[in-house]
Amino acid sequence: MIHPTPRLRFAPSPTGSLHLGGARTAMYNWAAARALGGTFLLRIEDTDQARSTDASLQVILDGLRWLGIDWDEGPGTAGQYGPYFQMQRLELYRATADRLLASGHAYPCYCTPERLEQLREQQKAAKSSWIGYDGRCRDLTAAQRAAHEAQGLRANLRFRMPEARVIAVHDLIRGHVEVNTKELDDWVMLRPDGVPLYNFACVVDDIGMRITHVVRGEEHFLNGIKQRLLFEALDAECPVYAHIPLILNQKGGKLSKRDPGVKSVLEYRDEGFPAEAVFNYIALLGWGFAADRDVFTRDEMVAAFRIENVGKAGAKFDPEKLQWMCGEYIRRMPPAQLLDRARPWLPHVPAAAFTSHRAWLENAAASYQERVQLFGELGPKLGWLFADPVPDEAARKNLSKDPASRQWLAAWADVLAAGDLPPSWPHDRAGADDHVKLPSKKDQPEPACRFATPQRIEAECRAFVERLGVKFGSFVHPVRAALTGTDKGPGLFDVVFLLGKDACVRRLRAAAAG
């Protein structure tokens, strides 16, 4: 009988990084468990000892935690159905294998790897419609088995598949499907060293851990048929299966880690992708929240999630949409939160500045909030605030476009030097009215401030340009180039406010001097 509480699991192998496909599988299991009021557990399938590493395990755990996918049972979390590492469960597999041998559902196979490879090559050469094990050891007599043992041959244990039996299954996503067992060969359950293979260990663990629902990739569908028969042989109820479709690349093929924009989960973290945006986007790779909304919270996903609503067709991974979604999340953050989240990518900002010049830094972050999609983009864009910039090619063109621009820069430097701009970094800006929130909006009232605000700086600048008798755009471009070293960025008057008097005057005069 199925355990009354829904129980779902994610069972990665610690042989590499956590990528999009694995993250989505974990997420759908987690969301289904939370939606059903059940339990989500993490099981580590570490039987590939040649490739399994503690480092890979840590990468997987860190990736899940970063995405906010927590588990109720598993590594680091107590549970009554452990251990949760397969290599700590070998005695359970051996005992179950002995039970299947006794019931006739399994048998020892003495075929060597060389013999099996030769068999495959012969089948391919004959263009056989059947590629698989030929059942050579299926019905050995006791005497034949004893003879093989006397030769020192060590046996794999194979599951005895029923011959030509039609298995009807209902998959929550694929619907009603029928498979004839003649399409499947007798598969290896246990190696001679007692280490189980996937299908066998998976069933033993799902029984032992009371798993009620199995959500995994569609590439495991035929494994599900094999496992269903093993549940039957062990007189255990099979979980409900849901095999989710592949994630596709832009060409419609299976997504690969070599496809453009594809990274491991921790690479997204390290490059400054907001975790909640990555979570949100991965959730949409096969499932839809609402017809009119793509952005939602974890709690909203749990409230709406039904595994049977996952689509049957593969979903295409679109790196541009992922970046767009990251930008959406960043734009919705209060400047204080944006600054805190982006702090790891601001190594050029002294730690003390996050307290002593907090409001100024929040304004600096806010000035780019509409212009960045990743936390990692903020640091390079703010570089001009902390050191005099080296003009890029676009800035150099703007500085040299009009022969009179150097005179304009020098003249405006004199205006600013005589004005009431806030002081510049790194001097103490206490009392410099850094609480003025940027970017400035023309439709907002000018805040009370004893220093020049972006609005007042703009008014004075326009009056100055009018006295010069030049086009405003012609004036703005070389000024921006002199102050920031580029032709892009926040509003020019936000730039002036953030830089402060000393830095603005120094940079304008340096550019004017050529």
ZAMARGU-4260 file (C-alpha; in steps of 0.2 Angstrom, whole numbers, plus 5000, padded with zeros to 4 digits):
<rodrens>
0) 5000/5000/5000 | 5006/5017/4996 | 5012/5028/5010 | 4998/5040/5015 | 5009/5055/5014
5) 5015/5060/4996 | 5033/5057/4995 | 5044/5063/4980 | 5063/5063/4978 | 5077/5070/4967
10) 5091/5057/4965 | 5106/5065/4957 | 5123/5056/4953 | 5138/5066/4961 | 5148/5065/4945
15) 5147/5083/4939 | 5139/5099/4940 | 5120/5103/4942 | 5114/5108/4925 | 5097/5115/4919
20) 5089/5098/4916 | 5093/5091/4933 | 5088/5108/4941 | 5071/5107/4933 | 5068/5089/4938
25) 5073/5094/4956 | 5061/5109/4955 | 5046/5100/4949 | 5048/5086/4962 | 5050/5099/4975
30) 5035/5109/4969 | 5024/5094/4967 | 5029/5088/4985 | 5025/5106/4992 | 5009/5107/4982
35) 5003/5090/4988 | 5008/5094/5006 | 5020/5080/5005 | 5039/5076/5008 | 5053/5080/4997
40) 5069/5070/4999 | 5086/5070/4991 | 5094/5054/4987 | 5112/5052/4981 | 5115/5039/4968
45) 5134/5037/4970 | 5136/5019/4963 | 5148/5026/4949 | 5163/5026/4961 | 5175/5030/4947
50) 5167/5046/4943 | 5158/5051/4960 | 5167/5064/4970 | 5163/5074/4986 | 5167/5090/4976
55) 5153/5086/4964 | 5141/5082/4978 | 5145/5099/4986 | 5142/5108/4969 | 5124/5099/4968
60) 5120/5103/4986 | 5125/5121/4984 | 5116/5123/4967 | 5100/5117/4975 | 5101/5128/4990
65) 5105/5143/4979 | 5089/5140/4969 | 5079/5139/4986 | 5075/5120/4983 | 5076/5113/5001
70) 5074/5095/5006 | 5065/5087/5021 | 5076/5071/5021 | 5093/5068/5014 | 5111/5074/5016
75) 5112/5084/5031 | 5094/5082/5036 | 5088/5068/5047 | 5075/5056/5041 | 5069/5039/5046
80) 5071/5030/5029 | 5090/5033/5026 | 5104/5031/5023 | 5102/5042/5008 | 5118/5037/4999
85) 5117/5022/4989 | 5134/5016/4993 | 5128/5015/5011 | 5114/5003/5006 | 5123/4989/4998
90) 5117/4976/5011 | 5099/4981/5007 | 5102/4977/4988 | 5111/4961/4992 | 5096/4955/5002
95) 5083/4960/4989 | 5093/4952/4975 | 5094/4935/4985 | 5075/4936/4987 | 5073/4938/4968
100) 5085/4924/4965 | 5074/4913/4976 | 5058/4918/4968 | 5065/4915/4950 | 5064/4933/4945
105) 5083/4935/4944 | 5097/4923/4938 | 5116/4924/4937 | 5124/4928/4921 | 5142/4923/4917
110) 5144/4931/4900 | 5160/4941/4900 | 5161/4959/4894 | 5170/4952/4878 | 5156/4940/4874
115) 5143/4954/4876 | 5153/4966/4865 | 5155/4952/4852 | 5136/4949/4853 | 5132/4967/4850
120) 5144/4968/4835 | 5136/4953/4827 | 5119/4960/4829 | 5124/4976/4821 | 5133/4967/4807
125) 5117/4957/4804 | 5107/4973/4804 | 5096/4964/4817 | 5080/4973/4823 | 5085/4967/4840
130) 5100/4974/4849 | 5102/4967/4867 | 5106/4952/4878 | 5101/4935/4870 | 5097/4926/4886
135) 5111/4914/4885 | 5112/4911/4904 | 5093/4913/4907 | 5090/4894/4909 | 5106/4887/4915
140) 5105/4871/4925 | 5113/4870/4942 | 5127/4859/4935 | 5131/4872/4921 | 5131/4886/4934
145) 5143/4876/4945 | 5154/4873/4930 | 5155/4892/4927 | 5159/4895/4945 | 5173/4882/4945
150) 5181/4892/4931 | 5182/4907/4942 | 5168/4917/4932 | 5159/4929/4943 | 5141/4932/4939
155) 5131/4948/4936 | 5113/4946/4942 | 5100/4949/4928 | 5081/4952/4930 | 5071/4939/4921
160) 5059/4949/4910 | 5042/4941/4905 | 5041/4936/4887 | 5030/4946/4875 | 5019/4953/4889
165) 5010/4970/4885 | 5012/4982/4899 | 4999/4996/4900 | 5004/5011/4910 | 4997/5028/4914
170) 5010/5042/4915 | 5004/5058/4922 | 5011/5067/4907 | 5012/5055/4893 | 4995/5047/4897
175) 4991/5029/4892 | 5005/5020/4885 | 5007/5001/4881 | 5024/4993/4879 | 5028/4975/4874
180) 5041/4967/4885 | 5049/4958/4869 | 5056/4975/4865 | 5067/4974/4882 | 5080/4962/4886
185) 5085/4954/4903 | 5094/4968/4912 | 5108/4968/4924 | 5103/4972/4942 | 5118/4969/4952
190) 5137/4967/4948 | 5148/4954/4955 | 5155/4966/4968 | 5138/4969/4975 | 5136/4987/4967
195) 5118/4989/4960 | 5114/4996/4943 | 5102/5011/4941 | 5085/5001/4938 | 5088/4989/4953
200) 5094/5002/4966 | 5081/5014/4961 | 5067/5002/4965 | 5074/4995/4981 | 5076/5013/4987
205) 5059/5019/4981 | 5052/5005/4991 | 5062/5008/5006 | 5060/5027/5006 | 5041/5025/5003
210) 5041/5035/4987 | 5024/5038/4980 | 5027/5049/4964 | 5042/5048/4952 | 5045/5064/4942
215) 5060/5062/4930 | 5066/5065/4912 | 5057/5056/4897 | 5073/5047/4893 | 5069/5036/4908
220) 5052/5030/4901 | 5057/5013/4896 | 5067/5011/4913 | 5050/5014/4921 | 5043/4999/4912
225) 5057/4988/4919 | 5055/4996/4936 | 5036/4993/4936 | 5040/4974/4933 | 5052/4974/4947
230) 5040/4982/4959 | 5028/4968/4954 | 5041/4955/4957 | 5044/4962/4975 | 5025/4963/4978
235) 5026/4982/4981 | 5015/4995/4974 | 5023/5005/4960 | 5024/5024/4962 | 5014/5036/4950
240) 5026/5040/4936 | 5028/5057/4927 | 5041/5058/4913 | 5044/5076/4909 | 5050/5081/4891
245) 5067/5086/4886 | 5073/5104/4886 | 5077/5109/4868 | 5090/5121/4861 | 5086/5134/4849
250) 5087/5122/4834 | 5075/5110/4842 | 5088/5097/4847 | 5091/5091/4864 | 5099/5104/4875
255) 5118/5102/4878 | 5130/5111/4890 | 5139/5116/4874 | 5124/5126/4868 | 5125/5145/4868
260) 5120/5152/4885 | 5119/5136/4894 | 5129/5135/4911 | 5129/5125/4926 | 5118/5132/4940
265) 5133/5138/4950 | 5140/5147/4935 | 5124/5157/4934 | 5126/5161/4952 | 5144/5166/4950
270) 5140/5177/4935 | 5127/5187/4945 | 5111/5180/4939 | 5097/5183/4952 | 5093/5166/4959
275) 5074/5169/4959 | 5075/5174/4941 | 5084/5158/4936 | 5071/5148/4947 | 5057/5157/4938
280) 5064/5154/4921 | 5068/5135/4924 | 5050/5132/4930 | 5043/5138/4913 | 5053/5126/4903
285) 5038/5115/4901 | 5025/5122/4913 | 5015/5138/4912 | 5010/5148/4927 | 4997/5159/4919
290) 4992/5165/4902 | 4996/5183/4906 | 5011/5181/4918 | 5028/5174/4917 | 5035/5181/4933
295) 5030/5173/4949 | 5036/5169/4966 | 5040/5152/4973 | 5025/5152/4984 | 5014/5156/4969
300) 5022/5142/4959 | 5018/5130/4973 | 5000/5136/4974 | 4997/5133/4956 | 5009/5118/4952
305) 5001/5102/4946 | 5013/5089/4938 | 5000/5084/4926 | 5000/5101/4919 | 5018/5100/4912
310) 5017/5099/4893 | 5021/5084/4883 | 5032/5093/4870 | 5050/5099/4874 | 5052/5117/4879
315) 5066/5127/4870 | 5079/5136/4881 | 5080/5154/4877 | 5095/5163/4884 | 5089/5180/4879
320) 5072/5177/4889 | 5082/5171/4904 | 5092/5187/4903 | 5076/5198/4901 | 5069/5189/4916
325) 5084/5193/4927 | 5082/5211/4922 | 5064/5211/4927 | 5069/5205/4944 | 5083/5217/4946
330) 5071/5232/4941 | 5059/5227/4955 | 5071/5227/4969 | 5073/5242/4981 | 5090/5250/4978
335) 5096/5244/4995 | 5092/5226/4991 | 5101/5228/4974 | 5116/5235/4982 | 5117/5221/4995
340) 5114/5208/4982 | 5127/5215/4970 | 5140/5218/4983 | 5151/5202/4978 | 5153/5210/4961
345) 5159/5227/4968 | 5177/5222/4974 | 5183/5240/4970 | 5171/5247/4984 | 5180/5248/5001
350) 5170/5238/5014 | 5168/5253/5025 | 5159/5263/5011 | 5144/5251/5013 | 5140/5259/5029
355) 5148/5276/5029 | 5143/5280/5011 | 5128/5269/5010 | 5115/5281/5003 | 5127/5287/4989
360) 5131/5269/4984 | 5112/5265/4984 | 5110/5280/4972 | 5124/5273/4961 | 5116/5256/4960
365) 5099/5264/4956 | 5106/5274/4942 | 5109/5258/4933 | 5094/5248/4938 | 5086/5250/4921
370) 5102/5246/4912 | 5108/5229/4919 | 5101/5212/4919 | 5114/5203/4931 | 5122/5208/4947
375) 5139/5205/4939 | 5136/5219/4926 | 5135/5232/4939 | 5153/5232/4945 | 5161/5236/4928
380) 5148/5249/4924 | 5151/5258/4941 | 5170/5259/4938 | 5170/5277/4933 | 5164/5282/4950
385) 5179/5276/4959 | 5194/5280/4947 | 5196/5292/4932 | 5191/5282/4917 | 5201/5279/4901
390) 5190/5284/4887 | 5184/5270/4875 | 5183/5272/4856 | 5165/5280/4857 | 5170/5292/4870
395) 5186/5297/4860 | 5175/5301/4845 | 5163/5312/4855 | 5178/5321/4863 | 5185/5325/4846
400) 5169/5328/4835 | 5168/5346/4838 | 5184/5357/4839 | 5175/5369/4851 | 5171/5355/4863
405) 5187/5357/4873 | 5182/5375/4876 | 5165/5370/4882 | 5172/5357/4894 | 5184/5370/4902
410) 5170/5383/4904 | 5158/5371/4912 | 5171/5365/4924 | 5173/5383/4930 | 5154/5384/4932
415) 5153/5368/4942 | 5169/5373/4953 | 5159/5389/4958 | 5143/5380/4961 | 5136/5369/4976
420) 5139/5351/4970 | 5140/5338/4983 | 5158/5333/4988 | 5167/5319/4978 | 5171/5301/4983
425) 5181/5296/4993 | 5179/5312/5004 | 5167/5312/5018 | 5150/5315/5010 | 5141/5316/5027
430) 5127/5329/5025 | 5129/5328/5006 | 5110/5324/5004 | 5114/5307/4996 | 5096/5302/5001
435) 5091/5310/4984 | 5085/5295/4975 | 5091/5292/4957 | 5088/5292/4943 | 5080/5309/4943
440) 5062/5310/4935 | 5056/5326/4927 | 5038/5323/4933 | 5044/5321/4951 | 5045/5336/4963
445) 5062/5342/4967 | 5068/5335/4984 | 5073/5347/4998 | 5092/5347/4997 | 5105/5360/5002
450) 5117/5354/4988 | 5113/5355/4969 | 5101/5340/4964 | 5101/5332/4947 | 5086/5343/4943
455) 5095/5359/4947 | 5111/5353/4939 | 5101/5350/4923 | 5092/5367/4923 | 5109/5376/4926
460) 5117/5366/4912 | 5103/5370/4899 | 5105/5389/4903 | 5124/5387/4901 | 5122/5378/4884
465) 5109/5391/4879 | 5122/5405/4882 | 5135/5396/4872 | 5123/5395/4858 | 5126/5376/4854
470) 5114/5362/4852 | 5111/5353/4869 | 5115/5336/4862 | 5132/5342/4855 | 5137/5348/4872
475) 5131/5332/4882 | 5141/5319/4872 | 5158/5326/4875 | 5154/5330/4893 | 5148/5312/4896
480) 5164/5305/4888 | 5175/5316/4899 | 5166/5311/4915 | 5163/5292/4912 | 5174/5287/4898
485) 5160/5280/4888 | 5144/5285/4878 | 5132/5275/4888 | 5126/5276/4906 | 5114/5285/4918
490) 5107/5302/4915 | 5121/5315/4913 | 5115/5325/4928 | 5114/5309/4939 | 5132/5306/4934
495) 5137/5324/4939 | 5127/5322/4956 | 5136/5306/4960 | 5153/5311/4955 | 5153/5327/4965
500) 5162/5343/4963 | 5180/5339/4963 | 5180/5324/4952 | 5169/5332/4939 | 5180/5348/4938
505) 5196/5338/4937 | 5190/5326/4923 | 5182/5340/4913 | 5198/5350/4914 | 5209/5335/4910
510) 5198/5332/4894 | 5199/5350/4889 | 5218/5350/4890 | 5218/5335/4879
</rodrens>
